[in-house]
Amino acid sequence: MVRARALFDTGSRGSYFSDKLAEKIGYEPYDVAREVGLAVEGKTARVIGRTAVFIEVDGYLLPEEETIGVVEGLRVDAIIGLNLMEKYGIYVEGDELKFKEIPPSSAII
């Protein structure tokens, strides 16, 4: 198990790990990095690979393995975006993470 500090970002559609974290857990590098736009005009990040992992949030193991992009030079260990927050009912209230359902679950609808 590898511990990481994550930023839960409601402005990010996807979830990403830093290259430093991904090197610890292993990842599959892309042949060619992919540029993704940032919220700052004219700025991009380089997605250099992906990894598939099970993620634990506040002591709750999320029920499905997730594919997470790996970003070169990311300043935090991980960004958890809307793709996971919406899927598992995770939200931020004040400075606290909350779950709509405990334990978190997913459903095929």
RAZIZI-V184501 format. One line per field, one symbol per residue. phi: phi as a letter, one per 40 degrees, with the letter a starting at -180 (. if undefined). psi: psi as a letter, one per 30 degrees, with the letter a starting at -180 (. if undefined). burial: 1 if it has 24 or more other C-alpha atoms within 12 Angstrom, else 0. Layout:
# RAZIZI-V184501
phi = ???
psi = ???
burial = ???
This chain:
# RAZIZI-V184501
phi = .bcacbbcbccbcbbabcccccccbgaccccbcbcbcbcbdgbbbbcbiaabacbbbfgbcccbcbcbcbbcgccbcabbbcdccccbgcabbgbbcbbcabcdabacb
psi = kkklkkkjjffkflkllleeeeeefkljkleklkkkklfkkgklljjfallklkkkkhfkkkfkkkkklkkkgkflekkjafeeeeeghklkjbgkklkfkklkllkj.
burial = 0000011110000111111011000010000000000000000011111110101110000100010111110101111110111111111000000010000100000
